[in-house]
Amino acid sequence: MTTDAPARLLHPHGKPERLRHRRDFIRASKLGLRVNAPVFSIQAVPQAPDAPLPPLQNPPRFGFTVTKKVSGAVGRNRIRRRLKEALRAGGRLGAQPGQDYVVIARREALTASFADLIVHMTESFTRLKSRAGTQGPRKQKDGHSAR
């Protein structure tokens, strides 16, 4: 079968696209909307304009941050694996195409039930979606618009 669509768009329920560059994480923290949940925070920002496809055709991309303050190396890796699996298992349902998401884990993500992780992730994406249309661009410290 031949198609013009990239392979990653043919399998939307496979592994999620990842944020791979530090500049994408920094852009999300400076320009993005933030929603807090008991076990993590999620920052969302539209993808950079240099993306290969028009914004609404690009799949959402995800990055995960777990600091040393949260746990040791084994705990951080376990938290990251649990959050990625929660995202694959159903939390990605509310993620918007053309958006970058950064999930910042808290210590509670290590002991929370897996069902709670999925529920919090789904609720967070829903809250981000509802806030995206109501808020303008974030302001920088000098009072100018960040966009």
C-alpha positions in Angstrom: 0.0 0.0 0.0 1.4 3.4 -1.0 0.4 6.6 0.8 1.6 10.2 1.1 1.2 10.2 4.9 4.3 9.7 7.0 4.5 6.3 8.7 4.2 7.8 12.2 0.8 9.1 11.4 -0.4 5.7 10.2 0.0 4.3 13.7 -1.4 6.9 16.0 -1.5 4.5 19.0 2.1 3.4 18.8 4.9 5.0 20.7 4.3 8.7 21.2 6.6 11.2 19.5 9.3 12.6 21.9 10.8 15.9 22.6 14.5 15.5 22.0 16.1 18.9 22.2 16.6 21.1 25.3 15.4 24.1 23.4 11.9 22.5 23.1 11.8 21.9 26.9 12.8 25.5 27.5 10.3 26.9 25.0 7.5 25.0 26.8 8.6 26.3 30.2 8.8 30.0 29.0 5.8 30.2 26.6 3.5 27.3 27.5 0.4 26.9 29.6 0.8 24.9 32.8 -1.7 22.6 34.5 -0.9 21.0 37.9 -2.1 17.6 39.0 -1.3 15.8 42.3 1.4 13.7 40.7 2.8 15.9 38.0 2.5 19.2 36.1 2.1 19.4 32.3 3.3 22.3 30.2 1.8 22.7 26.7 3.0 24.9 23.9 2.4 24.9 20.1 5.1 23.2 18.1 7.8 25.4 16.6 7.1 26.8 13.2 10.0 24.8 11.6 8.0 21.5 11.9 7.8 19.4 8.7 4.0 19.4 8.4 1.3 22.0 9.0 0.7 22.3 12.8 -2.6 20.4 12.9 -1.1 17.4 11.0 1.9 17.0 13.3 1.3 14.5 16.0 1.7 15.7 19.6 5.2 15.4 21.1 6.0 14.6 24.7 8.9 15.2 27.0 9.4 14.0 30.6 11.3 15.7 33.4 12.1 14.0 36.7 14.6 15.8 38.8 17.1 14.4 41.3 15.1 16.0 44.1 12.3 13.6 43.4 14.2 10.3 43.8 17.4 8.5 43.0 18.3 7.1 39.5 16.2 4.0 39.9 13.1 5.9 41.2 13.4 8.5 38.4 13.6 5.9 35.7 10.6 4.0 37.2 8.6 7.2 37.4 9.4 8.0 33.7 8.4 4.5 32.6 5.2 4.7 34.5 4.3 8.1 33.1 5.1 7.0 29.5 3.0 3.9 29.9 0.1 5.9 31.4 0.4 8.1 28.3 0.2 5.1 26.0 -2.6 3.4 27.9 -5.1 6.2 27.5 -3.9 9.5 28.8 -3.0 10.7 25.3 -6.7 10.8 24.3 -6.9 14.5 25.0 -3.5 15.6 23.5 -3.9 18.0 20.6 -2.0 17.6 17.3 0.6 20.3 16.8 1.4 20.7 20.5 4.5 19.9 22.6 3.9 18.7 26.1 6.4 18.5 29.0 5.4 16.3 31.9 7.2 17.3 35.1 6.9 14.5 37.7 6.5 14.8 41.4 7.5 12.3 44.1 3.9 11.0 44.4 4.1 9.6 40.8 6.3 6.8 42.2 3.6 5.5 44.6 0.3 6.6 42.9 -1.8 3.8 41.4 -1.6 3.3 37.7 -5.3 4.1 37.3 -4.8 7.4 39.1 -1.9 8.3 36.7 -4.2 7.7 33.7 -7.1 9.7 35.2 -4.8 12.6 36.2 -3.2 12.7 32.7 -6.6 12.6 30.9 -8.0 15.4 33.2 -4.9 17.5 32.7 -5.1 17.3 28.9 -8.8 18.3 29.1 -8.0 21.3 31.4 -5.2 22.4 29.0 -7.6 22.2 26.0 -10.2 24.3 27.8 -7.6 26.9 28.9 -5.8 27.1 25.5 -8.6 29.3 24.0 -9.1 31.5 27.0 -5.6 32.6 27.7 -3.4 34.9 25.6 0.4 34.6 25.3 2.4 34.5 28.6 4.1 37.7 29.5 7.8 37.9 30.0 9.3 39.6 33.1 9.8 42.9 31.1 6.1 43.1 30.4 6.3 42.2 26.7 4.5 39.3 25.1 6.6 36.2 24.8 5.3 35.3 21.4 
